[in-house]
Amino acid sequence: MGTWVIILIIVGSILVLTFSMMGQASPPFDPFLPYTDLLTKNQTRDAMMNWNFSCQFVLSEGQQSCSLRPDDNIFSTIYVTIAQGVPLHMTFEVEKDTLQLGDLVLLWGKPGNRGRFQRSVLSWPDISVTVFAVDNMEYFAPVQVVTFTFS
């Protein structure tokens, strides 16, 4: 009988530990977290100054095109298009094999719109994001480009 008590205590302890660890699951990986200031529309221009973007004025379109090569090993280049001092969209080019479609699904949920051309095009309309992934729609598909559109 003493053996059964010990077994029940061990099994109970394992169950308690398992359920407590499930409640403490870490949040999904957010590669855009360091760029929150850039993704806040009203702060984008000031934040760009702090990040040392390189900007050129495109006279024919009346827009500024700005770029940054971050040191984070996730994004190769960040592009911002600005018209009349207001950011229109921000595009993150993803380093090869550093971000997968499943990472973004964990972060933002299931995409609202899907299109398939030569590569997968997915969007999350609630947060105005469009993603281009390599030619399949699997969770392990590498992401190539993520574009945030400011409205």
C-alpha positions as semicolon CSV with decimal commas, in nm:
position;residue;x (nm);y (nm);z (nm)
1;M;0,000;0,000;0,000
2;G;0,289;0,241;0,073
3;T;0,419;0,185;-0,281
4;W;0,087;0,298;-0,431
5;V;0,091;0,617;-0,228
6;I;0,439;0,699;-0,353
7;I;0,334;0,626;-0,712
8;L;0,026;0,849;-0,676
9;I;0,236;1,130;-0,531
10;I;0,485;1,105;-0,818
11;V;0,212;1,095;-1,086
12;G;0,029;1,383;-0,919
13;S;0,349;1,589;-0,905
14;I;0,417;1,524;-1,274
15;L;0,064;1,632;-1,365
16;V;0,088;1,950;-1,157
17;L;0,423;2,039;-1,316
18;T;0,292;1,967;-1,666
19;F;-0,017;2,184;-1,625
20;S;0,176;2,466;-1,460
21;M;0,429;2,471;-1,747
22;M;0,148;2,475;-2,003
23;G;0,010;2,789;-1,843
24;Q;0,349;2,957;-1,869
25;A;0,397;2,901;-2,242
26;S;0,622;3,164;-2,392
27;P;0,466;3,410;-2,637
28;P;0,530;3,351;-3,008
29;F;0,852;3,486;-3,155
30;D;0,795;3,842;-3,283
31;P;1,072;3,953;-3,521
32;F;0,906;4,295;-3,556
33;L;0,920;4,379;-3,185
34;P;1,245;4,582;-3,215
35;Y;1,075;4,788;-3,489
36;T;0,757;4,878;-3,299
37;D;0,842;5,248;-3,312
38;L;0,873;5,228;-3,691
39;L;0,540;5,047;-3,725
40;T;0,347;5,310;-3,530
41;K;0,227;5,538;-3,808
42;N;0,237;5,866;-3,617
43;Q;0,592;5,797;-3,496
44;T;0,745;5,650;-3,812
45;R;0,919;5,966;-3,937
46;D;1,086;6,042;-3,603
47;A;1,179;5,678;-3,550
48;M;1,338;5,664;-3,896
49;M;1,573;5,944;-3,792
50;N;1,682;5,738;-3,490
51;W;1,740;5,429;-3,707
52;N;1,952;5,621;-3,963
53;F;1,752;5,534;-4,273
54;S;1,898;5,645;-4,605
55;C;1,635;5,836;-4,807
56;Q;1,608;5,952;-5,166
57;F;1,341;6,176;-5,313
58;V;1,173;6,028;-5,621
59;L;1,076;6,344;-5,807
60;S;0,854;6,178;-6,068
61;E;0,632;6,025;-5,801
62;G;0,660;6,297;-5,535
63;Q;0,762;6,037;-5,280
64;Q;1,058;5,957;-5,062
65;S;1,205;5,611;-5,074
66;C;1,404;5,514;-4,765
67;S;1,600;5,203;-4,675
68;L;1,788;5,052;-4,384
69;R;2,010;4,745;-4,355
70;P;1,954;4,623;-3,998
71;D;2,201;4,415;-3,799
72;D;1,946;4,166;-3,666
73;N;2,019;3,871;-3,902
74;I;1,646;3,834;-3,969
75;F;1,585;4,115;-4,217
76;S;1,824;4,206;-4,495
77;T;1,665;4,542;-4,578
78;I;1,373;4,753;-4,456
79;Y;1,214;4,988;-4,711
80;V;0,974;5,273;-4,635
81;T;0,782;5,479;-4,890
82;I;0,672;5,824;-4,777
83;A;0,439;6,068;-4,957
84;Q;0,380;6,421;-4,831
85;G;0,555;6,334;-4,504
86;V;0,328;6,036;-4,435
87;P;0,451;5,676;-4,453
88;L;0,254;5,468;-4,706
89;H;0,406;5,128;-4,649
90;M;0,703;4,954;-4,493
91;T;0,856;4,641;-4,646
92;F;1,081;4,398;-4,461
93;E;1,296;4,176;-4,685
94;V;1,363;3,857;-4,495
95;E;1,704;3,687;-4,483
96;K;1,694;3,341;-4,635
97;D;1,548;3,071;-4,406
98;T;1,509;3,293;-4,098
99;L;1,131;3,332;-4,089
100;Q;0,858;3,083;-4,176
101;L;0,494;3,133;-4,255
102;G;0,402;2,939;-3,939
103;D;0,590;3,196;-3,728
104;L;0,357;3,466;-3,858
105;V;0,046;3,250;-3,813
106;L;0,142;3,199;-3,448
107;L;0,199;3,571;-3,411
108;W;-0,107;3,708;-3,595
109;G;-0,345;3,413;-3,639
110;K;-0,479;3,263;-3,958
111;P;-0,448;3,496;-4,259
112;G;-0,768;3,647;-4,393
113;N;-0,686;3,646;-4,763
114;R;-0,481;3,406;-4,967
115;G;-0,364;3,426;-5,324
116;R;-0,128;3,211;-5,518
117;F;0,072;3,327;-5,813
118;Q;0,434;3,227;-5,860
119;R;0,459;3,241;-5,482
120;S;0,214;3,253;-5,196
121;V;0,058;3,589;-5,115
122;L;-0,120;3,607;-4,779
123;S;-0,265;3,898;-4,591
124;W;-0,391;3,985;-4,249
125;P;-0,637;4,269;-4,324
126;D;-0,693;4,357;-3,957
127;I;-0,333;4,473;-3,927
128;S;-0,274;4,565;-4,296
129;V;0,002;4,312;-4,358
130;T;0,081;4,125;-4,678
131;V;0,331;3,839;-4,687
132;F;0,508;3,677;-4,981
133;A;0,631;3,325;-4,916
134;V;0,807;3,072;-5,137
135;D;0,573;2,892;-5,375
136;N;0,368;2,688;-5,129
137;M;0,130;2,760;-4,846
138;E;0,273;2,532;-4,582
139;Y;0,360;2,653;-4,232
140;F;0,727;2,572;-4,296
141;A;0,738;2,783;-4,614
142;P;1,012;3,047;-4,591
143;V;0,886;3,404;-4,589
144;Q;1,052;3,638;-4,838
145;V;0,884;3,975;-4,788
146;V;0,650;4,126;-4,526
147;T;0,479;4,456;-4,609
148;F;0,286;4,672;-4,363
149;T;0,049;4,921;-4,525
150;F;-0,042;5,238;-4,336
151;S;-0,390;5,371;-4,396
